[in-house]
Amino acid sequence: MTRSKMYMLTGISLVMFVLLNWIFADGMFNGTFWDSEAIANSTIWTYVLLAVIAIAGIVEAQRLPETADPIVVGSVTGNGQIDDPRFWKLIMGNVHYALLWLPLRFFVGRDWLAAGEHKVRGEGWVDGGAALKGYWTNATTIPEGKAAAPSGTYQWYQDFLKYMLDHEWYTWFGKVIAYGEVLVGIGLLVGALVGIAAFFGTVMNFSFGLAGSASSNPVLFGLGVFLVLGWKVAGWIGVDRVLLPILGTPWGRLEKYEETHHTPIPTAGNAVRS
C-alpha cells in the first residue's frame, strides 16, 4: 500500500458514503441542518462524518511510504485451508483497507443511532412499551381483505409475538430494543466491537423483517452482514484498534510468530505485510 493508493481509497470512501446517503437515506443531505428534536438526524452530522472519513484517510496516508516496498508473507500450505482471492483477503484482513469500512460503519451506525434516539426520547418504548405493544398487535392481526397477518409468513414467529403480547413482554422489551439500537449505533460509529454490534443489528433487522416490516431493514441487514465478516479490520480506524488486541484477537504483529516459533514466517502467497 502506498500513499497515493490511500488517497485514492479516501476518495472512494467519500463517494461511497455520499451514495449510501443519497440512495437509501433521503434527507441526510437535504434535511434540517440542526434539529434539537431529532439530533442524530440533523444534516450537520452528514458533513461531520464526511470530514472524519477525509481526515482519517489523510492521516493514514501520511503513515505510508510514497513508493511500495512490500514484504511478502503467507500461510503454511498443505493444511487443507482453501486460499481466498487476494482482493477478499485484503478487504477482510488488511488494516490499510480499513478506510473502506468507514462509509458502511457510519451509514449503518448513524441509522441505528437515529432510530434508537427516536425511541428513547419519544413515547411508548422506554416508558411502558405501548408503542411496541401496538407494533406486535399490528404484526399479528390479519388486516381486512388479507389472507394473513404481516408476520404470518412463519407461523412460529407469529405465535412467538402473540406469546410475548399475552405475557406483556413489551413492558420491558421496549427498553431492550430502544437502548440496544443506540448501543449498536454508537458501537459502529466509534468502531467499538464492530462485529458484535453489527451482529446484533442484523438480529434486529431480521426480527423486524419477520414481523412484516420492510422499510430499511433489508439494506441494513445486508450491510450489517458485511460488517460482521470484516470484524477484524472494520474497526481499525476506531476503538477496536486498541480494544481488540487487549481482548486477544489476531491483530498481533507478525514478529510475534517468529519469536514464538523461532523461525521466519513462511512465504507462500502474495499477502502484503501491514
C-alpha positions in Angstrom: 0.0 0.0 0.0 1.4 3.4 -1.0 0.4 6.9 0.0 -1.2 7.6 -3.4 -3.3 4.5 -3.2 -4.5 5.5 0.3 -5.6 8.9 -1.1 -7.5 7.0 -3.8 -9.2 4.9 -1.2 -10.1 8.0 0.7 -11.9 9.4 -2.4 -13.7 6.1 -3.0 -14.8 6.0 0.7 -16.2 9.6 0.5 -18.1 8.7 -2.7 -19.5 5.5 -1.0 -20.8 7.5 1.9 -22.4 10.1 -0.3 -24.0 7.4 -2.4 -25.3 5.5 0.6 -27.0 8.6 2.0 -28.3 9.6 -1.4 -29.8 6.3 -2.4 -31.0 4.9 0.9 -31.3 7.8 3.3 -33.2 10.6 1.7 -32.9 13.8 3.7 -29.5 13.2 5.2 -28.2 16.0 2.9 -31.4 17.9 2.4 -32.9 17.8 5.9 -32.7 20.3 8.7 -29.1 21.3 9.4 -29.7 21.2 13.2 -32.8 19.7 14.8 -32.9 19.6 18.5 -35.9 17.3 18.4 -34.0 14.7 16.4 -30.3 15.3 17.0 -29.0 12.2 15.2 -30.9 13.1 12.1 -29.5 16.6 11.8 -27.8 17.2 8.4 -24.7 18.6 10.1 -23.7 15.0 11.1 -23.6 14.0 7.4 -20.9 16.6 6.8 -19.1 15.9 10.0 -18.8 12.2 9.2 -17.7 13.0 5.7 -14.9 15.2 7.2 -13.9 12.3 9.5 -13.5 10.0 6.6 -11.4 12.5 4.7 -9.2 13.3 7.8 -8.8 9.6 8.6 -7.7 8.9 5.0 -5.2 11.7 5.1 -3.8 10.6 8.5 -3.4 7.0 7.3 -1.8 8.1 4.1 0.9 10.1 5.9 1.9 6.9 7.7 2.6 5.1 4.4 5.6 5.4 2.1 5.3 7.1 -1.2 6.6 4.1 -3.0 5.7 0.4 -2.4 8.3 -1.7 -0.5 6.2 -4.8 0.3 7.4 -7.7 2.4 5.9 -10.9 1.1 4.5 -13.3 3.7 1.9 -16.0 3.6 0.4 -19.0 5.4 1.6 -22.6 5.9 0.4 -24.7 3.0 -0.8 -28.3 2.9 -3.1 -27.9 5.9 -6.3 -28.2 3.9 -7.1 -24.5 4.0 -8.5 -23.1 0.8 -6.9 -19.8 -0.1 -9.2 -16.8 -0.5 -9.0 -14.5 -3.5 -6.4 -11.8 -2.9 -9.0 -9.0 -3.0 -11.1 -10.7 -0.4 -8.1 -11.2 1.9 -7.2 -7.5 1.5 -10.5 -6.0 2.4 -11.2 -8.6 5.2 -7.8 -8.7 6.8 -5.6 -5.8 5.7 -5.6 -2.8 8.0 -4.7 -0.5 5.2 -8.1 -1.2 3.6 -9.9 -0.4 6.9 -10.8 3.0 5.4 -13.3 1.3 3.0 -15.3 0.1 6.0 -15.8 3.6 7.4 -18.7 4.5 5.0 -20.5 1.3 5.9 -19.9 1.8 9.6 -21.0 5.4 9.5 -24.1 4.9 7.4 -25.4 1.8 9.3 -24.3 3.2 12.7 -26.0 6.6 12.2 -29.2 4.9 11.1 -29.3 2.8 14.2 -28.4 5.7 16.5 -31.1 7.8 15.0 -33.7 5.1 15.3 -32.7 4.4 18.9 -32.6 8.0 19.9 -36.1 8.5 18.5 -37.4 5.6 20.7 -35.5 6.7 23.8 -36.6 10.3 23.6 -40.1 9.5 22.4 -43.0 7.8 24.0 -44.1 4.2 24.0 -40.8 2.4 24.2 -38.9 3.0 27.4 -42.0 4.2 29.4 -44.1 1.1 29.3 -43.8 -0.3 25.8 -47.1 0.9 24.4 -45.6 1.6 21.0 -44.1 -1.9 20.9 -47.4 -3.4 22.0 -49.1 -1.7 19.1 -46.4 -2.9 16.7 -46.7 -6.5 17.8 -50.5 -6.3 17.7 -50.5 -5.0 14.2 -47.9 -7.6 13.2 -50.2 -10.4 14.4 -53.6 -9.1 13.3 -54.9 -10.1 9.9 -55.9 -6.9 8.0 -59.3 -6.9 6.3 -59.1 -8.4 2.9 -55.7 -10.0 3.6 -55.1 -13.7 3.9 -52.5 -13.4 6.7 -51.1 -11.1 9.3 -47.8 -9.2 8.4 -45.9 -11.8 10.5 -47.8 -14.7 9.0 -45.1 -15.9 6.7 -43.8 -18.1 9.5 -46.4 -19.3 12.0 -43.8 -20.0 14.7 -42.8 -16.4 14.7 -46.3 -15.1 14.8 -47.0 -17.4 17.7 -43.9 -16.1 19.4 -45.1 -12.5 19.0 -48.5 -13.5 20.4 -46.8 -15.2 23.3 -44.9 -12.0 24.1 -48.0 -9.9 23.8 -50.0 -12.2 26.1 -47.3 -12.1 28.8 -46.8 -8.3 28.4 -43.1 -8.6 27.5 -43.4 -5.2 25.8 -43.2 -3.5 29.1 -39.5 -4.3 29.3 -38.7 -5.4 25.8 -39.2 -1.9 24.5 -36.3 -0.7 26.6 -34.1 -3.5 25.3 -34.9 -2.5 21.7 -34.5 1.2 22.2 -31.2 1.1 24.1 -30.0 -1.7 22.0 -30.4 0.3 18.9 -28.5 3.2 20.5 -25.6 0.9 21.6 -25.4 -0.7 18.1 -25.2 2.8 16.5 -22.6 4.1 18.9 -20.5 0.9 18.6 -20.4 1.2 14.8 -19.8 4.9 14.7 -16.8 4.8 17.1 -15.6 1.4 15.9 -16.0 -0.5 19.2 -16.6 -4.2 18.9 -17.9 -3.7 15.3 -18.5 -7.3 14.6 -20.6 -7.8 17.7 -22.5 -4.5 17.2 -23.2 -5.3 13.6 -24.4 -8.8 14.5 -27.0 -7.6 17.0 -28.0 -5.0 14.4 -28.7 -7.8 11.9 -30.6 -9.8 14.5 -33.0 -6.8 15.0 -33.3 -6.3 11.2 -34.1 -10.0 10.9 -36.7 -9.8 13.6 -38.3 -6.7 12.2 -38.4 -8.3 8.7 -40.1 -11.4 10.1 -42.7 -9.2 11.7 -43.5 -7.9 8.2 -41.6 -4.6 8.3 -39.6 -4.0 5.2 -38.5 -0.3 5.3 -34.7 -0.1 5.5 -34.3 -3.5 7.2 -33.1 -5.3 4.0 -30.5 -2.7 3.3 -29.2 -2.5 6.9 -29.2 -6.3 7.2 -27.1 -6.7 4.0 -24.6 -4.1 5.0 -24.5 -5.4 8.6 -23.5 -8.9 7.3 -20.5 -7.4 5.6 -19.5 -5.6 8.7 -19.7 -8.8 10.7 -17.5 -10.5 8.1 -15.0 -7.7 8.2 -14.8 -7.5 12.0 -11.0 -7.9 12.1 -10.3 -4.6 10.3 -13.6 -2.8 10.1 -12.9 -1.1 13.5 -9.2 -0.5 12.9 -9.9 3.2 12.4 -11.7 3.3 15.7 -11.7 1.9 19.2 -11.2 -1.6 18.1 -7.6 -0.7 17.1 -6.8 -0.7 20.8 -9.7 -2.8 22.2 -9.4 -6.0 20.1 -5.7 -6.6 20.9 -6.5 -6.3 24.6 -9.1 -8.9 24.2 -6.7 -11.2 22.4 -7.7 -11.1 18.8 -5.4 -12.0 15.9 -4.0 -8.5 15.5 -0.6 -9.2 16.9 2.4 -8.2 14.9 3.9 -10.8 12.6 7.1 -10.7 14.5 5.4 -12.5 17.4 5.1 -15.5 15.1 8.8 -15.5 14.6 9.5 -15.0 18.3 7.2 -17.9 19.2 8.3 -20.4 16.5 11.9 -19.2 16.3 11.6 -19.2 12.5 10.7 -16.7 9.8 7.1 -16.6 8.6 6.8 -19.0 5.6 6.3 -17.2 2.3 3.5 -18.9 0.3 1.3 -16.2 -1.1 1.1 -12.6 -2.1 -0.2 -11.1 1.1 1.4 -7.8 2.0 2.7 -7.2 5.5 0.8 -4.3 7.0 
